[in-house]
């Protein structure tokens, strides 16, 4: 079993200090919920105020300290910086504050390309006898990154997101397909609306593609979900799609795979 706490947070763009204060209060509250991993959405501190994000240097240390102080592992979407380049990243820290893994968003959306450098690496993070694959927001569209994570051993894909208002049905549809085609759990961890509107709808999806639980709208909220590896085994036995694959057919059309 793995118990997840999912925070659908309203982020105030550019107000890093205020966002830190609110996240700290929520972490202290939900640390008592008997969960294994507390999760926050994409760019939940400095947000899309790039001037503020450029000046923000404490996002990693804030969450590391928060995990240690509250005694609970934390996942969050933050801005990170390496060798002078800024990244839209998702990180996991354990209960001692140790960084377990940092994924850098590959598929940058719209104005993100003006500030962030795209990542180019996929990996799974061992966590309490599970293997977690991290992806972010627009990455949800691309099976080209989710399927390799499944083949690398991922049991669950978690997508910290800032998914736009008006696209809730598509958000859930993409998540359900990523689950069903890979027979893994998928977590869609979206922002709530604040000074910018988002569609909300944070959800946990089972390995058969069915929605296990979801927040109904774009308001702030919290989901607690317990997942079980036995359901992955069951889905892979009943949806035995791997045995149907025909690489010899697909290879004939490789030239069209990446055509625009």
C-alpha positions in Angstrom: 0.0 0.0 0.0 1.0 3.6 -0.6 -0.9 6.5 0.9 -0.8 9.8 -0.9 -2.0 13.3 0.2 -2.8 15.5 -2.8 -3.0 19.3 -2.2 -4.9 21.3 -4.9 -3.3 24.6 -4.0 -4.2 28.2 -5.1 -0.8 29.8 -5.9 -0.4 33.6 -5.9 1.9 34.3 -8.8 5.1 35.9 -7.7 4.3 36.0 -3.9 6.9 33.4 -2.9 6.9 34.3 0.8 3.1 34.2 1.1 3.0 30.8 -0.8 5.6 29.5 1.5 3.6 30.5 4.6 0.4 28.8 3.3 2.2 25.7 2.2 3.9 25.4 5.6 0.5 25.7 7.4 -1.0 23.0 5.1 2.0 20.7 5.6 1.7 21.0 9.3 -2.0 20.2 9.1 -1.8 17.2 6.7 1.2 15.7 8.3 -1.2 14.2 10.9 -3.2 12.5 8.1 -1.2 9.2 8.2 0.1 9.5 4.7 3.4 8.4 3.0 3.8 11.3 0.6 2.4 14.8 0.7 2.2 16.4 -2.8 2.0 20.0 -4.1 1.5 21.2 -7.7 3.7 22.8 -10.4 5.7 25.9 -9.6 3.9 26.3 -6.3 6.2 28.9 -4.8 7.3 31.7 -7.3 4.9 30.6 -10.0 4.9 32.2 -13.4 6.3 35.5 -12.3 9.7 35.0 -13.9 11.3 38.1 -12.4 10.4 36.7 -8.9 11.4 33.2 -10.0 14.8 34.4 -11.1 15.4 36.0 -7.7 14.0 33.0 -5.8 16.9 30.9 -4.5 15.5 29.0 -1.6 12.8 26.8 -3.1 14.7 23.6 -2.7 15.9 24.4 0.8 12.4 25.4 1.8 10.9 22.1 1.0 13.8 20.1 2.3 13.4 21.9 5.6 9.6 21.5 5.6 9.8 17.8 5.0 12.3 17.4 7.9 10.3 19.7 10.2 7.0 18.0 9.6 8.6 14.5 9.5 6.9 13.6 6.2 8.1 13.0 2.7 7.1 15.8 0.3 6.7 16.1 -3.5 6.5 19.6 -5.1 6.8 21.4 -8.3 9.4 24.2 -8.0 11.9 26.3 -10.0 15.4 25.0 -9.8 18.7 26.4 -11.1 21.8 24.5 -12.3 24.8 26.1 -14.0 23.0 29.3 -14.7 19.9 27.6 -16.3 16.5 27.6 -14.7 14.2 24.6 -14.8 10.5 23.8 -14.2 11.1 20.8 -11.9 9.4 18.3 -9.7 11.2 17.0 -6.6 10.8 14.5 -3.8 12.3 14.8 -0.4 12.2 12.2 2.3 11.2 12.8 5.9 14.8 13.8 6.8 14.9 16.4 4.1 17.1 14.4 1.7 16.4 15.0 -2.0 15.4 11.6 -3.5 15.1 12.9 -7.1 14.6 15.9 -9.3 12.8 15.7 -12.7 13.2 18.7 -15.1 10.1 19.3 -17.3 10.7 18.2 -20.9 7.7 19.7 -22.8 7.6 23.4 -22.0 4.4 25.2 -22.7 3.9 28.7 -24.2 5.7 31.4 -22.2 7.6 28.8 -20.2 10.1 28.6 -23.1 11.0 32.3 -22.5 12.5 31.5 -19.1 13.0 27.8 -18.5 15.4 25.3 -20.2 13.8 22.0 -21.1 15.0 18.8 -19.4 16.0 15.7 -21.4 16.2 12.9 -18.8 13.7 10.3 -17.6 14.2 8.1 -14.5 12.3 6.4 -11.7 12.6 7.2 -8.0 12.5 4.2 -5.6 10.2 5.2 -2.7 8.9 2.8 0.0 9.1 -0.3 -2.2 7.4 1.6 -5.1 8.9 3.2 -8.1 7.7 6.7 -8.9 7.9 8.3 -12.4 7.7 12.1 -12.3 6.4 14.2 -15.2 4.9 17.7 -15.3 1.7 19.2 -16.8 2.2 19.3 -20.7 4.2 16.0 -20.5 0.8 14.4 -19.9 0.1 14.6 -23.7 3.1 12.5 -24.6 3.1 8.7 -24.3 6.7 8.9 -25.6 7.8 9.8 -22.1 5.2 7.9 -20.0 5.7 4.5 -21.6 9.5 4.5 -21.2 9.0 5.2 -17.4 6.6 2.2 -17.2 9.3 0.1 -19.0 11.9 1.4 -16.5 9.7 -0.1 -13.7 7.5 2.8 -12.7 4.4 1.7 -10.7 2.9 5.2 -10.5 3.2 8.4 -12.6 2.7 11.7 -10.8 2.1 14.9 -12.8 2.4 18.2 -10.8 0.5 20.6 -13.1 -0.9 24.0 -13.8 -3.5 22.8 -16.3 -5.5 25.6 -17.9 -9.1 26.4 -17.2 -11.6 25.0 -19.7 -9.7 21.7 -20.3 -10.7 19.6 -17.3 -12.2 16.8 -19.5 -9.0 16.6 -21.6 -6.9 16.6 -18.4 -8.7 13.6 -17.1 -8.9 11.9 -20.5 -5.1 12.1 -21.0 -4.5 10.8 -17.5 -6.8 7.9 -17.9 -5.2 6.9 -21.2 -1.7 7.1 -19.7 -2.8 4.8 -16.9 -4.6 2.3 -19.1 -2.0 2.0 -21.8 0.8 1.4 -19.2 -1.3 -0.3 -16.5 0.1 2.0 -13.8 -1.4 4.4 -11.4 -1.5 8.1 -12.5 -1.8 11.1 -10.3 -3.0 14.4 -11.8 -2.0 17.1 -9.3 -3.4 20.4 -10.5 -3.5 23.9 -9.1 -6.7 25.5 -7.8 -7.7 28.8 -9.3 -6.3 32.0 -7.7 -5.2 35.2 -9.4 -5.0 33.0 -12.5 -7.7 30.5 -13.4 -7.0 26.7 -13.6 -9.3 23.8 -14.1 -8.5 22.0 -10.9 -9.8 18.4 -11.0 -6.9 16.8 -9.1 -7.4 13.1 -9.4 -5.9 9.6 -8.8 -6.4 7.1 -11.6 -6.2 3.4 -11.3 -4.1 1.1 -13.6 -7.3 0.1 -15.5 -7.9 3.8 -16.5 -10.7 4.3 -14.0 -10.8 7.5 -11.8 -10.4 6.4 -8.2 -11.2 9.8 -6.7 -11.1 13.4 -7.9 -11.8 16.9 -6.7 -14.9 18.2 -8.4 -13.9 21.8 -9.4 -11.2 24.4 -9.3 -11.4 25.3 -5.6 -8.7 24.5 -3.1 -9.0 21.0 -1.7 -7.2 17.9 -0.4 -7.5 14.3 -1.5 -6.2 11.3 0.5 -5.8 8.1 -1.6 -4.5 4.7 -0.9 -3.1 2.6 -3.7 -2.3 -1.1 -3.9 0.2 -2.9 -6.2 -2.2 -5.9 -6.5 -4.4 -3.7 -8.7 -1.4 -3.2 -11.1 -1.0 -7.0 -11.4 -4.7 -7.4 -12.0 -4.8 -4.7 -14.7 -1.8 -6.2 -16.5 -3.4 -9.6 -16.5 -6.8 -8.4 -17.8 -5.4 -5.7 -20.2 -2.8 -7.9 -21.8 -1.9 -5.4 -24.5 1.9 -6.0 -24.4 1.4 -9.4 -26.0 -0.5 -7.8 -28.9 2.2 -5.3 -30.0 3.6 -5.7 -33.5 6.8 -3.8 -33.8 7.4 -5.1 -37.4 4.3 -3.2 -38.4 5.1 0.0 -36.6 8.6 0.1 -37.9 7.3 0.6 -41.5 5.9 4.0 -40.4 8.7 5.2 -38.3 9.3 8.1 -40.7 5.9 9.5 -39.9 6.1 9.2 -36.2 7.7 12.6 -35.6 6.3 14.3 -38.7 4.7 17.7 -37.9 
